[in-house]
């Protein structure tokens, strides 16, 4: 087995909490945050997590960069179809003024005790590059994205070495 194969096997067994960035670095707003605050974060991010409040941190939804088209378009541009009128109400001109009005409520999540392999499999199954990480009580504790995973794997390969450890560090062979 090659060194890269051994490294990948070990990487797959890492727990998500070992590779997730700190919560403080994530784009998070509360349900009552203004749409303008959401837009400000989306200037430099591809998504914004929406939580009930900053204390409980219960995950309520996500606002994705691409979904902002609905927010910026006037409601009369949307074609209402029976059973699918939610886009009409996401427009600022249609009355959306808070994060809870423009967020997606169905967010794919994963537990912080899951492995990197679990996260990759879920991303592939649902064709998404981003998962919210929640604890047992549904509180947002982190995020994991394909970009984060690729960067972490490359970082591990740069460190290199013949032995790879579960702690996220490698030791060089002599």
N, C-alpha and C positions, 0 to 999 in steps of 0.2 A: 504494500500500500504506500502510495507516495505521501510526501509531507503535506501537500495541499489537501489530499483526501483525509488524512488524519486530522488536520486542522478543521476541515469542514465538519467532520463527524463530531468533534468536540464542540464546535460552534453551535451545531444543532442542539446539543444537550444543555447549553446555557439557559438559565432561567431568564425570562424577560426582564425582571428587575435588575439583572446584572448589566444590561445594555441600554436600558431606557434612560433618556436624559432627565435631569431634575425637573420637577413640576414647575419650579419658578421660571424656567426657560420657555414654558409652553404658552401659547396664546389662549387665554381663558377669559371669558366674560360671564356675567350673571344674566339670568333670564330677563331682568329689568334694565339691562344696559341698553343704551341707545343704538340704533342702527348705524349712526355715524361712528360711534366707538368701534363697532364691528368692522366697518369699512376701513377705518384707520389701521386696524391690525392687519386687514387683508391686503394692504399696500405692500407688505413684505412677507406675507405668509400665504399658504394655500388653503388654510382652514382655521377656524376658531372654535374651540370647545365652549359649550354653554352649560353652566352649572346652576343649581338652584340658588346657592349663595356661597360666599367665600369661606364660611365656617364648615358647613356640612359637605360641600363639594360634591353633591349628588349630581351625576351626569344626567343632563336633560336633553342635550342634542349637540349638533355640530352645524356650523355654517361653512360651506365649501366655497372657494373662490369662484368656481364656475357657476354656482347657483345664484350669484349676485346679479346675473343678467335679469332674473325675475324681479329683483328688488329695484333695479334701475328702470325697467320698462314700465310704461303706463299700463294699468289693468286692461284697457280695451284692446291691447295688442294680443293678449293671451286668448287662445281659443278655449272657451269653457266646454268641457265634455262632462257628461253625466258621471258622477263619481270621482272626478278629477278637477276640482275647482280650487284646490289649495294654492296653486300658482297665482291666482287672481288676488289673493289676500296677502301675498308676500311683497307686493309692490308698495313703495313708499307713497306713491300717489293713491294707492288703494287703502291706505291707513296703517301700513306696517311702520311702526316707529321703535319697536324694541326687539332685542335679540330673539325672544321667544316667538315673535311673529314670523321670522325669516329662517329659523333653524330647521334642520331635518331632525325629526324625533327618533327615527329608527337608526341607531348607531351601532355598528359592529364593535363588540368589545371582546376583550380577552383578559383573563385573570393574570395577575402579576407572577403567579407561581407556574404559569405555563412555560413551555420551552420555546426557543427560537424556532425549532422545527414546527411546533404547533402553530405559531404565528404565521410562518411562511405558508403552511398548508391552508390556513383559514383565508389568507390573502389570495391565494390561488383559487380556492373554491368559490369565493365571492367576487373575484376579480376587482379587488380594492388594494391600494398601496398603503393604507393607513388603518390602524386599529386603536381604539381607546383602551387604556389599561385601567381596570377597575378592581377594587378590593371586594371582599365578600359582601359588603353592604351597598355596593353600587356606587361607591364614591370614586371620582376620578383621581387616580394616583400617577398617571403617566400616559405616554403615547408611544407607539412603536410604528415605524414606517419602513417601507422598503429601503428608502434612502438611508435611514439610521442603520439598518441591518447591513447594507452594503458597505457603508463607511466603517462600521465596527469590524466587519470581516477583513477589510483591507488593512485596517489598523493592526489587527492581529497578525496578518501576513507580513506586515512591515517589521513587526517585532521578531517574527520568525522563530526558528529553532526547531529542534526535533521533538521536544516534549511540549505538549499543550496542556494547560491546566484549566479546571472549571472556574477558576477565579477571574478569568478574563485576561490573564497575563501569561506570557510564555517564558520559558527559560531556554537560553541558548545552549546548544550542545557544544562541547569543546572539541 
